[in-house]
C-alpha cells in the first residue's frame, strides 16, 4: 500500500491541500511526517498521512505503458 503525506495550509481565506511526499510503508510515512513537522515552522501548515486508494481502473497495462514511455517510478 502507498501512503501519502498531505500538507494542509490554512489561512484566513482558504484551505489548500497538497501531496508533499509518499511512502511504501506506514513506518516510512511516520518518519517523513515527523521530519516534515519538525522542519516546517509555519503555523499555518499541518501534515497528515492518508492511505492511497488503489483504483484498478487507473492501473495501466504493460502495453500502454511501453507505448507511452511511462516508467515504473512514481513522479513525486
DAJO-V341292 format. One record per residue. N is the residue number from 1. RES is the residue in one small letter. SS is DSSP state (A for helix, B for strand, O for the rest). PSI is psi as a letter, one per 40 degrees, with the letter a starting at -180 (* if undefined). Layout:
N/RES/SS/PSI + N/RES/SS/PSI
This chain:
1/x/O/i + 2/x/O/h + 3/x/B/h + 4/x/B/h + 5/x/B/h + 6/x/B/h + 7/x/B/h + 8/x/B/h + 9/x/B/h + 10/x/B/h + 11/x/O/a + 12/x/O/d + 13/x/O/d + 14/x/O/i + 15/x/B/i + 16/x/B/h + 17/x/B/h + 18/x/B/h + 19/x/B/h + 20/x/B/d + 21/x/B/i + 22/x/B/i + 23/x/B/i + 24/x/O/e + 25/x/O/i + 26/x/A/d + 27/x/A/d + 28/x/A/d + 29/x/A/d + 30/x/A/d + 31/x/A/d + 32/x/A/d + 33/x/A/d + 34/x/A/d + 35/x/A/d + 36/x/A/d + 37/x/A/d + 38/x/A/d + 39/x/A/d + 40/x/O/h + 41/x/O/e + 42/x/O/h + 43/x/O/e + 44/x/O/e + 45/x/B/i + 46/x/B/h + 47/x/B/i + 48/x/B/i + 49/x/B/h + 50/x/B/h + 51/x/B/h + 52/x/O/h + 53/x/O/h + 54/x/O/h + 55/x/O/h + 56/x/A/d + 57/x/A/e + 58/x/A/e + 59/x/O/h + 60/x/O/i + 61/x/O/i + 62/x/A/d + 63/x/A/d + 64/x/A/d + 65/x/A/d + 66/x/A/d + 67/x/A/d + 68/x/A/e + 69/x/O/f + 70/x/O/h + 71/x/O/i + 72/x/O/e + 73/x/O/i + 74/x/O/i + 75/x/O/e + 76/x/O/*
